[in-house]
Amino acid sequence: MSGKRYPEEFKIEAARQVTEHGRTVADVAKRLDITTLSCY
């Protein structure tokens, strides 16, 4: 399975949106136009 690769900084910022700003994974995924499966 070949999926899109995201830069480390992108992943860190996405995680920060959840952990520091209290957003849900689904909300962050929608804002970043990625699937929720990309978040794991």
C-alpha distance matrix in Angstrom:
0.0 3.8 6.4 10.1 11.9 15.3 18.5 20.0 23.0 21.1 19.7 23.2 24.8 22.6 23.5 27.1 27.3 26.7 28.7 31.6 32.0 31.3 28.9 26.4 22.7 22.7 25.3 23.7 20.4 22.5 24.6 21.7 20.1 16.8 15.5 16.8 13.4 13.0 16.1 15.1
3.8 0.0 3.8 6.9 8.9 12.5 15.5 17.6 20.4 18.6 17.7 21.3 22.8 20.9 22.2 25.6 25.9 25.8 27.8 30.4 30.7 30.5 28.0 25.9 22.2 22.2 24.4 22.4 19.2 21.3 22.9 19.7 18.2 15.2 14.7 16.5 13.5 12.1 15.4 15.1
6.4 3.8 0.0 3.7 6.3 9.5 13.0 15.1 17.6 15.3 14.5 18.3 19.4 17.4 19.0 22.3 22.3 22.4 24.6 27.0 27.2 27.1 24.5 22.6 18.8 18.9 20.9 18.7 15.5 17.7 19.2 15.9 14.6 11.5 11.4 13.3 10.8 8.8 12.2 12.6
10.1 6.9 3.7 0.0 3.8 6.5 10.0 12.7 14.8 12.4 12.4 16.1 16.9 15.3 17.4 20.3 20.3 21.0 23.3 25.3 25.3 25.7 23.1 21.6 18.1 18.2 19.6 17.1 14.1 16.2 17.0 13.5 12.5 9.9 11.1 13.3 11.6 8.7 11.8 13.0
11.9 8.9 6.3 3.8 0.0 3.8 6.7 9.3 11.8 10.1 10.0 13.5 14.8 13.9 15.6 18.4 19.1 19.9 21.7 23.6 24.1 24.8 22.6 21.6 18.1 19.0 20.1 17.1 14.8 17.3 17.6 13.9 13.9 11.5 12.9 14.4 12.8 9.4 11.5 12.5
15.3 12.5 9.5 6.5 3.8 0.0 3.8 6.5 8.3 6.3 6.8 10.2 11.2 10.7 12.7 15.1 15.8 17.1 18.9 20.4 20.9 21.9 19.9 19.4 16.2 17.4 17.9 14.6 12.9 15.6 15.2 11.5 12.5 10.5 12.6 13.8 13.0 9.2 10.3 12.0
18.5 15.5 13.0 10.0 6.7 3.8 0.0 3.8 5.4 5.3 6.6 8.9 10.2 10.9 12.7 14.5 15.8 17.5 18.7 19.8 20.7 22.2 20.7 20.8 18.0 19.7 19.8 16.1 15.3 17.9 16.8 13.3 15.0 13.6 15.9 16.7 16.2 12.5 12.7 14.2
20.0 17.6 15.1 12.7 9.3 6.5 3.8 0.0 3.8 5.4 5.2 6.2 8.7 9.9 10.7 12.3 14.4 15.9 16.3 17.4 19.0 20.5 19.6 19.8 17.2 19.6 19.7 16.0 15.8 18.9 17.7 14.6 16.9 15.2 17.1 17.1 16.6 13.1 12.3 13.3
23.0 20.4 17.6 14.8 11.8 8.3 5.4 3.8 0.0 3.8 5.4 5.1 6.1 8.6 9.9 10.4 12.4 14.6 15.1 15.4 16.7 18.8 18.0 18.9 16.9 19.2 18.6 14.8 15.3 18.0 16.1 13.3 16.2 15.3 17.8 17.7 18.1 14.6 13.4 15.2
21.1 18.6 15.3 12.4 10.1 6.3 5.3 5.4 3.8 0.0 3.8 5.5 5.3 6.2 8.7 9.9 10.8 12.9 14.4 15.1 15.6 17.4 15.8 16.4 14.1 16.0 15.4 11.7 11.7 14.3 12.6 9.6 12.4 11.6 14.2 14.5 15.1 11.6 10.7 13.2
19.7 17.7 14.5 12.4 10.0 6.8 6.6 5.2 5.4 3.8 0.0 3.8 5.5 5.1 6.2 8.5 10.0 11.1 12.3 13.8 14.8 15.9 14.7 14.7 12.1 14.5 14.7 11.0 11.0 14.3 13.4 10.7 13.2 11.5 13.2 12.6 12.9 9.7 8.0 9.9
23.2 21.3 18.3 16.1 13.5 10.2 8.9 6.2 5.1 5.5 3.8 0.0 3.8 5.5 5.2 6.1 8.7 10.1 10.3 11.2 12.9 14.6 14.1 14.9 13.1 16.0 15.7 12.1 13.2 16.3 14.9 12.8 15.9 14.6 16.3 15.2 15.8 13.0 10.6 12.1
24.8 22.8 19.4 16.9 14.8 11.2 10.2 8.7 6.1 5.3 5.5 3.8 0.0 3.8 5.4 4.9 6.3 8.9 9.8 9.9 10.7 12.8 12.1 13.5 12.2 14.7 13.6 9.9 11.7 14.2 12.1 10.5 14.0 13.6 15.7 15.0 16.4 13.7 11.4 13.8
22.6 20.9 17.4 15.3 13.9 10.7 10.9 9.9 8.6 6.2 5.1 5.5 3.8 0.0 3.8 5.4 5.2 6.9 9.0 10.1 10.3 11.4 9.8 10.4 8.6 11.0 10.4 6.7 8.1 11.0 9.7 8.2 11.4 10.6 12.3 11.3 13.0 10.6 8.1 10.9
23.5 22.2 19.0 17.4 15.6 12.7 12.7 10.7 9.9 8.7 6.2 5.2 5.4 3.8 0.0 3.8 5.4 5.3 6.2 8.2 9.5 10.1 9.6 10.0 8.5 11.8 11.7 8.7 10.4 13.6 12.8 11.7 14.7 13.3 14.1 12.2 13.5 11.6 8.3 10.0
27.1 25.6 22.3 20.3 18.4 15.1 14.5 12.3 10.4 9.9 8.5 6.1 4.9 5.4 3.8 0.0 3.8 5.3 5.1 5.3 6.9 8.8 9.2 11.0 10.6 13.8 12.7 9.9 12.5 15.1 13.4 12.9 16.4 15.8 17.1 15.3 17.0 15.2 11.9 13.8
27.3 25.9 22.3 20.3 19.1 15.8 15.8 14.4 12.4 10.8 10.0 8.7 6.3 5.2 5.4 3.8 0.0 3.8 5.9 5.8 5.1 6.7 6.0 8.3 8.6 11.2 9.4 6.8 10.1 12.1 10.3 10.7 14.1 14.1 15.4 13.8 16.2 14.7 11.7 14.2
26.7 25.8 22.4 21.0 19.9 17.1 17.5 15.9 14.6 12.9 11.1 10.1 8.9 6.9 5.3 5.3 3.8 0.0 3.8 5.9 5.7 5.0 4.7 5.8 6.4 9.6 8.9 7.2 10.2 12.5 11.9 12.4 15.3 14.6 14.9 12.5 14.8 14.1 10.6 12.5
28.7 27.8 24.6 23.3 21.7 18.9 18.7 16.3 15.1 14.4 12.3 10.3 9.8 9.0 6.2 5.1 5.9 3.8 0.0 3.8 5.9 5.8 7.6 9.0 9.7 13.2 12.6 11.0 13.8 16.3 15.5 15.8 18.8 17.9 18.2 15.6 17.4 16.6 12.9 14.0
31.6 30.4 27.0 25.3 23.6 20.4 19.8 17.4 15.4 15.1 13.8 11.2 9.9 10.1 8.2 5.3 5.8 5.9 3.8 0.0 3.8 5.8 8.2 10.9 12.3 15.3 13.8 12.2 15.5 17.5 15.9 16.5 19.9 19.6 20.5 18.3 20.4 19.3 15.8 17.4
32.0 30.7 27.2 25.3 24.1 20.9 20.7 19.0 16.7 15.6 14.8 12.9 10.7 10.3 9.5 6.9 5.1 5.7 5.9 3.8 0.0 3.8 5.7 9.1 11.2 13.5 11.4 10.3 14.0 15.3 13.5 14.9 18.1 18.5 19.4 17.4 20.2 19.2 16.0 18.1
31.3 30.5 27.1 25.7 24.8 21.9 22.2 20.5 18.8 17.4 15.9 14.6 12.8 11.4 10.1 8.8 6.7 5.0 5.8 5.8 3.8 0.0 3.8 6.6 9.4 11.7 10.1 10.0 13.4 14.7 13.9 15.6 18.3 18.3 18.5 16.0 18.8 18.6 15.2 17.1
28.9 28.0 24.5 23.1 22.6 19.9 20.7 19.6 18.0 15.8 14.7 14.1 12.1 9.8 9.6 9.2 6.0 4.7 7.6 8.2 5.7 3.8 0.0 3.8 6.6 8.3 6.3 6.6 10.0 11.0 10.4 12.4 14.8 15.0 15.2 13.0 16.2 16.0 13.0 15.4
26.4 25.9 22.6 21.6 21.6 19.4 20.8 19.8 18.9 16.4 14.7 14.9 13.5 10.4 10.0 11.0 8.3 5.8 9.0 10.9 9.1 6.6 3.8 0.0 3.8 5.3 5.1 6.3 8.5 9.9 10.6 12.3 14.0 13.5 12.9 10.1 13.3 13.8 11.0 13.1
22.7 22.2 18.8 18.1 18.1 16.2 18.0 17.2 16.9 14.1 12.1 13.1 12.2 8.6 8.5 10.6 8.6 6.4 9.7 12.3 11.2 9.4 6.6 3.8 0.0 3.8 5.5 5.2 6.0 8.5 9.9 10.5 11.9 10.5 9.6 6.7 9.6 10.1 7.3 9.6
22.7 22.2 18.9 18.2 19.0 17.4 19.7 19.6 19.2 16.0 14.5 16.0 14.7 11.0 11.8 13.8 11.2 9.6 13.2 15.3 13.5 11.7 8.3 5.3 3.8 0.0 3.8 5.5 5.1 6.1 8.6 9.9 10.2 9.4 8.1 5.9 9.6 10.6 9.0 11.6
25.3 24.4 20.9 19.6 20.1 17.9 19.8 19.7 18.6 15.4 14.7 15.7 13.6 10.4 11.7 12.7 9.4 8.9 12.6 13.8 11.4 10.1 6.3 5.1 5.5 3.8 0.0 3.8 5.4 5.1 6.2 8.6 9.7 10.2 10.3 9.0 12.7 12.9 11.2 14.2
23.7 22.4 18.7 17.1 17.1 14.6 16.1 16.0 14.8 11.7 11.0 12.1 9.9 6.7 8.7 9.9 6.8 7.2 11.0 12.2 10.3 10.0 6.6 6.3 5.2 5.5 3.8 0.0 3.8 5.4 5.0 6.1 8.4 8.5 9.5 8.5 11.8 10.9 9.0 12.4
20.4 19.2 15.5 14.1 14.8 12.9 15.3 15.8 15.3 11.7 11.0 13.2 11.7 8.1 10.4 12.5 10.1 10.2 13.8 15.5 14.0 13.4 10.0 8.5 6.0 5.1 5.4 3.8 0.0 3.8 5.5 5.2 5.8 5.0 5.8 5.6 8.9 8.0 7.2 10.9
22.5 21.3 17.7 16.2 17.3 15.6 17.9 18.9 18.0 14.3 14.3 16.3 14.2 11.0 13.6 15.1 12.1 12.5 16.3 17.5 15.3 14.7 11.0 9.9 8.5 6.1 5.1 5.4 3.8 0.0 3.8 5.4 4.9 6.2 7.3 8.1 11.5 11.1 10.9 14.5
24.6 22.9 19.2 17.0 17.6 15.2 16.8 17.7 16.1 12.6 13.4 14.9 12.1 9.7 12.8 13.4 10.3 11.9 15.5 15.9 13.5 13.9 10.4 10.6 9.9 8.6 6.2 5.0 5.5 3.8 0.0 3.8 5.5 7.9 10.2 10.9 14.2 12.9 12.3 16.0
21.7 19.7 15.9 13.5 13.9 11.5 13.3 14.6 13.3 9.6 10.7 12.8 10.5 8.2 11.7 12.9 10.7 12.4 15.8 16.5 14.9 15.6 12.4 12.3 10.5 9.9 8.6 6.1 5.2 5.4 3.8 0.0 3.8 5.6 8.8 10.1 12.7 10.5 10.4 14.2
20.1 18.2 14.6 12.5 13.9 12.5 15.0 16.9 16.2 12.4 13.2 15.9 14.0 11.4 14.7 16.4 14.1 15.3 18.8 19.9 18.1 18.3 14.8 14.0 11.9 10.2 9.7 8.4 5.8 4.9 5.5 3.8 0.0 3.8 6.9 9.5 11.8 10.2 11.3 14.9
16.8 15.2 11.5 9.9 11.5 10.5 13.6 15.2 15.3 11.6 11.5 14.6 13.6 10.6 13.3 15.8 14.1 14.6 17.9 19.6 18.5 18.3 15.0 13.5 10.5 9.4 10.2 8.5 5.0 6.2 7.9 5.6 3.8 0.0 3.8 6.6 8.2 6.5 8.1 11.5
15.5 14.7 11.4 11.1 12.9 12.6 15.9 17.1 17.8 14.2 13.2 16.3 15.7 12.3 14.1 17.1 15.4 14.9 18.2 20.5 19.4 18.5 15.2 12.9 9.6 8.1 10.3 9.5 5.8 7.3 10.2 8.8 6.9 3.8 0.0 3.8 5.3 5.4 7.3 9.9
16.8 16.5 13.3 13.3 14.4 13.8 16.7 17.1 17.7 14.5 12.6 15.2 15.0 11.3 12.2 15.3 13.8 12.5 15.6 18.3 17.4 16.0 13.0 10.1 6.7 5.9 9.0 8.5 5.6 8.1 10.9 10.1 9.5 6.6 3.8 0.0 3.8 5.3 5.4 7.6
13.4 13.5 10.8 11.6 12.8 13.0 16.2 16.6 18.1 15.1 12.9 15.8 16.4 13.0 13.5 17.0 16.2 14.8 17.4 20.4 20.2 18.8 16.2 13.3 9.6 9.6 12.7 11.8 8.9 11.5 14.2 12.7 11.8 8.2 5.3 3.8 0.0 3.8 5.3 5.8
13.0 12.1 8.8 8.7 9.4 9.2 12.5 13.1 14.6 11.6 9.7 13.0 13.7 10.6 11.6 15.2 14.7 14.1 16.6 19.3 19.2 18.6 16.0 13.8 10.1 10.6 12.9 10.9 8.0 11.1 12.9 10.5 10.2 6.5 5.4 5.3 3.8 0.0 3.8 5.6
16.1 15.4 12.2 11.8 11.5 10.3 12.7 12.3 13.4 10.7 8.0 10.6 11.4 8.1 8.3 11.9 11.7 10.6 12.9 15.8 16.0 15.2 13.0 11.0 7.3 9.0 11.2 9.0 7.2 10.9 12.3 10.4 11.3 8.1 7.3 5.4 5.3 3.8 0.0 3.8
15.1 15.1 12.6 13.0 12.5 12.0 14.2 13.3 15.2 13.2 9.9 12.1 13.8 10.9 10.0 13.8 14.2 12.5 14.0 17.4 18.1 17.1 15.4 13.1 9.6 11.6 14.2 12.4 10.9 14.5 16.0 14.2 14.9 11.5 9.9 7.6 5.8 5.6 3.8 0.0
